[in-house]
Amino acid sequence: MLIFPAIDLFEQKAVRLLKGDYQNMTVYSNSPLTVARDFALCGAEWIHMVDLEGAKFGSTPNFEVVRSVCENTDLKLEIGGGIRDIKTVSAYLSCGVRRVILGTAAVTDPHFLEEAVERYGDKIAVGVDLKDGLVAIKGWTEVSDQSAFSFCERMQKIGVSTLICTDISKDGAMKGTNVGLYREMSERFSLRIIASGGVSTMEDVKRLRELDLYGAIIGKAYYTGAIDLKEAIEVSK
């Protein structure tokens, strides 16, 4: 299982939200590049980044930060947040991003999703952000009418290969991850599943590793020191 240390971007800073609440934001670093370099020193292969401003407003205000991490580290980078058209997908992939994550657009614009998957294949992932069993959109500020499993089934039929699944109720709460959800998803679907939200202890990492998932995202637990990233990467192998 791969470990994806995470940087959430807001105004060119590394931040974290509590349960997706933009009013409950903590700034952890004014230099995302410095954080990314520390991930690399800990042995990380990938980095997961989200443009929180982009997710909310459908833009790419932190594009240059992403480009800087691509150009100044050897990390493989995946990025989500505000990616709503092919031009933006192309721009990110051209600057060195390895995988682009579609969230809101995957729900609201299926034709765009299909075009992106057809054109870029496994360089396209879909973020499945769940709130009370339904898929949330627009930076988690709205909830769609699509249920988790019906949405995932549709993604599989379209040809999406990677899903980043977040239980919003767990995100940033430091109270454990939703192992039951990820177990059921891995049993139902032949997709590469990345678990996100609430991975807050080494025990969480070990339990997810036992499910043989493709990956797990570590966010707040890294910044608070609750998880030693180097140890988590070793345990996950």
MOVEN-V674923 format. One record per helix or strand of 2 or more residues. SS is the DSSP state (2 for helix, 1 for strand). FROM is the first residue (numbers start at 1). TO is the last residue. If there is no record, write none. Layout:
SS|FROM|TO / SS|FROM|TO
//
This chain:
1|2|10 / 1|13|18 / 1|21|29 / 2|32|41 / 1|46|51 / 2|52|57 / 2|63|72 / 1|76|80 / 2|86|94 / 1|99|102 / 2|104|108 / 2|110|123 / 1|124|131 / 1|134|137 / 1|142|147 / 2|148|158 / 1|162|167 / 2|179|188 / 1|192|196 / 2|202|210 / 1|215|218 / 2|220|224 / 2|229|236
//
